[in-house]
Amino acid sequence: MKVYYITPLEKANYLIGIVFGLTAAYHLLGLFIQINDASLTRHLVFVLIDVFCAYGFINRPNLFNFFFAAFTLQQYYSHGSQLIAVWITSYQIHWISVLAIFWMTLAMAKLLVDYFSVD
């Protein structure tokens, strides 16, 4: 029987993939229950994107790093704008945006570590 060893960095990829799977489930729920002001189309698009991100972190298809970098920039713009707007209008912190920006930064950092690591 063969024993496979999964390195801590590989475990991190699985963890990130699972978190994106949970995010896809959140957006899937948004297709059936109104959980925020986002349209059904937006929820559907993000179900697909988050499923691809989950797959991408686990299997790392070609050009995934470029896709994820673009997605990270989009999330910075979208959630960053929302974070600022909520702060300006109500002096409150939009915690979902904070979490999204923080998580995307961690995930992008993990991709960069993988890309620049020497095997």
MIDOSE-1310 file (N, C-alpha, C; in nm, 2 decimals, decimal comma, always signed):
residues 119
mkvy	+0,08/-0,12/+0,00/+0,00/+0,00/+0,00/+0,09/+0,12/+0,00; +0,06/+0,22/-0,09/+0,13/+0,34/-0,10/+0,08/+0,44/+0,00; +0,17/+0,51/+0,06/+0,14/+0,62/+0,15/+0,18/+0,75/+0,09; +0,08/+0,84/+0,08/+0,11/+0,97/+0,02/+0,13/+1,07/+0,14
yitp	+0,23/+1,16/+0,12/+0,25/+1,26/+0,22/+0,21/+1,39/+0,16; +0,12/+1,46/+0,23/+0,08/+1,59/+0,19/+0,15/+1,70/+0,27; +0,22/+1,79/+0,20/+0,30/+1,89/+0,27/+0,20/+1,99/+0,33; +0,25/+2,07/+0,43/+0,17/+2,18/+0,48/+0,12/+2,28/+0,37
leka	+0,21/+2,31/+0,27/+0,17/+2,40/+0,17/+0,05/+2,34/+0,08; +0,06/+2,21/+0,06/-0,05/+2,14/-0,01/-0,18/+2,14/+0,07; -0,16/+2,12/+0,20/-0,28/+2,13/+0,29/-0,35/+2,27/+0,28; -0,26/+2,37/+0,27/-0,31/+2,51/+0,26/-0,39/+2,53/+0,14
nyli	-0,35/+2,46/+0,03/-0,42/+2,47/-0,10/-0,56/+2,41/-0,08; -0,57/+2,30/-0,01/-0,70/+2,23/+0,01/-0,79/+2,32/+0,10; -0,73/+2,38/+0,20/-0,81/+2,46/+0,29/-0,86/+2,58/+0,21; -0,78/+2,65/+0,13/-0,83/+2,76/+0,05/-0,94/+2,71/-0,05
givf	-0,92/+2,59/-0,11/-1,02/+2,54/-0,20/-1,15/+2,52/-0,12; -1,15/+2,47/+0,00/-1,27/+2,45/+0,08/-1,34/+2,58/+0,11; -1,26/+2,68/+0,14/-1,32/+2,81/+0,17/-1,39/+2,87/+0,05; -1,33/+2,85/-0,07/-1,40/+2,90/-0,19/-1,52/+2,81/-0,22
glta	-1,52/+2,68/-0,18/-1,64/+2,60/-0,20/-1,75/+2,65/-0,11; -1,71/+2,69/+0,02/-1,81/+2,75/+0,11/-1,87/+2,88/+0,05; -1,78/+2,96/-0,01/-1,82/+3,09/-0,06/-1,92/+3,06/-0,18; -1,89/+2,96/-0,26/-1,98/+2,92/-0,37/-2,12/+2,88/-0,31
ayhl	-2,12/+2,81/-0,20/-2,24/+2,77/-0,14/-2,32/+2,89/-0,09; -2,25/+2,99/-0,04/-2,32/+3,11/+0,01/-2,39/+3,18/-0,11; -2,32/+3,19/-0,23/-2,38/+3,25/-0,34/-2,49/+3,16/-0,40; -2,47/+3,03/-0,39/-2,58/+2,94/-0,44/-2,71/+2,96/-0,35
lglf	-2,69/+2,98/-0,22/-2,80/+3,01/-0,14/-2,87/+3,14/-0,18; -2,78/+3,24/-0,22/-2,84/+3,37/-0,27/-2,92/+3,36/-0,39; -2,92/+3,24/-0,46/-3,01/+3,22/-0,58/-3,15/+3,19/-0,53; -3,16/+3,14/-0,41/-3,29/+3,09/-0,36/-3,35/+3,18/-0,25
iqin	-3,26/+3,24/-0,18/-3,30/+3,33/-0,06/-3,23/+3,46/-0,08; -3,31/+3,57/-0,05/-3,25/+3,70/-0,06/-3,16/+3,72/+0,06; -3,03/+3,72/+0,04/-2,93/+3,73/+0,15/-2,86/+3,87/+0,15; -2,87/+3,94/+0,03/-2,82/+4,07/+0,02/-2,88/+4,14/-0,10
dasl	-2,83/+4,26/-0,14/-2,89/+4,33/-0,25/-2,84/+4,29/-0,39; -2,75/+4,19/-0,39/-2,70/+4,14/-0,52/-2,81/+4,07/-0,60; -2,79/+4,09/-0,73/-2,89/+4,03/-0,83/-2,86/+3,87/-0,83; -2,96/+3,81/-0,89/-2,95/+3,66/-0,91/-2,84/+3,63/-1,00
trhl	-2,82/+3,71/-1,11/-2,72/+3,69/-1,20/-2,58/+3,71/-1,14; -2,56/+3,80/-1,05/-2,43/+3,82/-0,98/-2,40/+3,70/-0,89; -2,51/+3,65/-0,82/-2,49/+3,53/-0,74/-2,45/+3,41/-0,83; -2,51/+3,40/-0,94/-2,48/+3,28/-1,03/-2,34/+3,29/-1,08
vfvl	-2,30/+3,41/-1,12/-2,16/+3,43/-1,17/-2,06/+3,40/-1,06; -2,09/+3,44/-0,94/-1,99/+3,41/-0,83/-2,00/+3,27/-0,79; -2,11/+3,20/-0,81/-2,11/+3,05/-0,78/-2,00/+2,99/-0,88; -2,01/+3,02/-1,00/-1,92/+2,97/-1,10/-1,78/+3,00/-1,08
idvf	-1,75/+3,13/-1,05/-1,61/+3,18/-1,02/-1,56/+3,11/-0,90; -1,64/+3,10/-0,79/-1,59/+3,04/-0,67/-1,57/+2,89/-0,68; -1,65/+2,82/-0,76/-1,62/+2,68/-0,78/-1,49/+2,66/-0,86; -1,47/+2,75/-0,96/-1,35/+2,74/-1,04/-1,23/+2,77/-0,95
cayg	-1,24/+2,87/-0,85/-1,13/+2,90/-0,76/-1,10/+2,78/-0,67; -1,21/+2,71/-0,62/-1,19/+2,59/-0,54/-1,11/+2,49/-0,62; -1,16/+2,46/-0,74/-1,09/+2,37/-0,83/-0,95/+2,41/-0,86; -0,93/+2,54/-0,88/-0,80/+2,59/-0,92/-0,70/+2,58/-0,81
finr	-0,74/+2,60/-0,69/-0,64/+2,59/-0,58/-0,60/+2,44/-0,55; -0,69/+2,35/-0,58/-0,66/+2,21/-0,56/-0,59/+2,15/-0,68; -0,62/+2,18/-0,80/-0,56/+2,12/-0,92/-0,47/+2,21/-1,00; -0,47/+2,34/-0,97/-0,39/+2,44/-1,04/-0,38/+2,42/-1,19
pnlf	-0,49/+2,45/-1,26/-0,48/+2,44/-1,41/-0,39/+2,55/-1,47; -0,36/+2,54/-1,59/-0,28/+2,64/-1,66/-0,34/+2,77/-1,65; -0,27/+2,88/-1,64/-0,31/+3,02/-1,63/-0,40/+3,05/-1,52; -0,41/+2,96/-1,42/-0,50/+2,99/-1,30/-0,45/+3,11/-1,23
nfff	-0,31/+3,12/-1,21/-0,26/+3,23/-1,14/-0,30/+3,37/-1,20; -0,30/+3,38/-1,33/-0,34/+3,50/-1,40/-0,49/+3,53/-1,38; -0,57/+3,43/-1,39/-0,71/+3,44/-1,36/-0,74/+3,49/-1,22; -0,67/+3,43/-1,12/-0,69/+3,46/-0,98/-0,64/+3,60/-0,95
aaft	-0,53/+3,64/-1,01/-0,48/+3,78/-0,99/-0,58/+3,88/-1,04; -0,64/+3,86/-1,16/-0,75/+3,95/-1,21/-0,87/+3,95/-1,12; -0,91/+3,83/-1,07/-1,02/+3,82/-0,98/-0,99/+3,89/-0,85; -0,87/+3,88/-0,80/-0,83/+3,95/-0,68/-0,84/+4,10/-0,69
lqqy	-0,79/+4,15/-0,81/-0,81/+4,30/-0,83/-0,96/+4,34/-0,84; -1,04/+4,26/-0,90/-1,18/+4,28/-0,91/-1,24/+4,29/-0,77; -1,20/+4,20/-0,68/-1,26/+4,19/-0,55/-1,21/+4,31/-0,47; -1,08/+4,35/-0,49/-1,03/+4,47/-0,42/-1,12/+4,59/-0,46
yshg	-1,14/+4,61/-0,59/-1,22/+4,72/-0,64/-1,36/+4,71/-0,58; -1,43/+4,60/-0,60/-1,57/+4,59/-0,56/-1,59/+4,60/-0,41; -1,52/+4,52/-0,33/-1,54/+4,52/-0,19/-1,47/+4,64/-0,13; -1,36/+4,69/-0,18/-1,30/+4,81/-0,13/-1,39/+4,93/-0,15
sqli	-1,45/+4,94/-0,27/-1,55/+5,05/-0,29/-1,66/+5,04/-0,19; -1,72/+4,92/-0,17/-1,83/+4,90/-0,08/-1,79/+4,94/+0,06; -1,67/+4,90/+0,10/-1,62/+4,93/+0,24/-1,61/+5,08/+0,26; -1,56/+5,15/+0,16/-1,54/+5,29/+0,17/-1,68/+5,36/+0,17
avwi	-1,77/+5,31/+0,09/-1,90/+5,37/+0,08/-1,98/+5,36/+0,21; -1,98/+5,24/+0,26/-2,05/+5,21/+0,39/-1,99/+5,30/+0,50; -1,86/+5,31/+0,50/-1,79/+5,39/+0,61/-1,83/+5,54/+0,59; -1,83/+5,59/+0,47/-1,87/+5,73/+0,45/-2,01/+5,76/+0,48
tsyq	-2,10/+5,67/+0,44/-2,25/+5,70/+0,46/-2,29/+5,67/+0,60; -2,24/+5,57/+0,67/-2,29/+5,53/+0,80/-2,19/+5,52/+0,91; -2,06/+5,54/+0,88/-1,95/+5,52/+0,98/-1,95/+5,38/+1,04; -1,98/+5,28/+0,96/-1,98/+5,15/+1,00/-1,88/+5,07/+0,91
ihwi	-1,83/+4,96/+0,97/-1,74/+4,88/+0,89/-1,82/+4,76/+0,83; -1,80/+4,75/+0,70/-1,87/+4,64/+0,62/-1,78/+4,52/+0,63; -1,81/+4,43/+0,73/-1,72/+4,32/+0,77/-1,71/+4,22/+0,66; -1,81/+4,20/+0,58/-1,80/+4,10/+0,47/-1,69/+4,15/+0,37
svla	-1,69/+4,28/+0,34/-1,58/+4,33/+0,25/-1,45/+4,32/+0,32; -1,44/+4,35/+0,45/-1,31/+4,33/+0,51/-1,26/+4,19/+0,50; -1,35/+4,09/+0,53/-1,31/+3,95/+0,52/-1,28/+3,91/+0,38; -1,35/+3,96/+0,28/-1,32/+3,92/+0,14/-1,19/+3,98/+0,10
ifwm	-1,16/+4,10/+0,13/-1,03/+4,16/+0,10/-0,91/+4,09/+0,17; -0,93/+4,06/+0,29/-0,83/+3,98/+0,37/-0,81/+3,84/+0,31; -0,92/+3,77/+0,28/-0,90/+3,64/+0,23/-0,84/+3,63/+0,09; -0,88/+3,72/+0,01/-0,82/+3,73/-0,13/-0,67/+3,76/-0,12
tlam	-0,63/+3,84/-0,03/-0,49/+3,88/-0,01/-0,41/+3,75/+0,04; -0,47/+3,68/+0,13/-0,40/+3,56/+0,18/-0,39/+3,45/+0,07; -0,50/+3,43/-0,01/-0,50/+3,34/-0,12/-0,40/+3,38/-0,23; -0,40/+3,50/-0,26/-0,30/+3,55/-0,36/-0,16/+3,53/-0,31
akll	-0,14/+3,56/-0,19/+0,00/+3,54/-0,13/+0,04/+3,39/-0,14; -0,05/+3,30/-0,12/-0,02/+3,16/-0,13/+0,01/+3,12/-0,27; -0,06/+3,18/-0,37/-0,02/+3,15/-0,51/+0,12/+3,20/-0,54; +0,15/+3,32/-0,49/+0,28/+3,38/-0,51/+0,39/+3,29/-0,45
vdyf	+0,36/+3,24/-0,33/+0,46/+3,15/-0,26/+0,48/+3,03/-0,35; +0,37/+2,97/-0,39/+0,38/+2,85/-0,48/+0,46/+2,88/-0,61; +0,43/+2,99/-0,67/+0,49/+3,03/-0,80/+0,64/+3,05/-0,78; +0,68/+3,12/-0,68/+0,82/+3,15/-0,66/+0,90/+3,04/-0,58
svd	+0,83/+2,94/-0,53/+0,91/+2,84/-0,45/+1,00/+2,76/-0,54; +1,11/+2,72/-0,49/+1,21/+2,64/-0,56/+1,18/+2,49/-0,52; +1,16/+2,41/-0,62/+1,13/+2,27/-0,60/+1,26/+2,19/-0,61
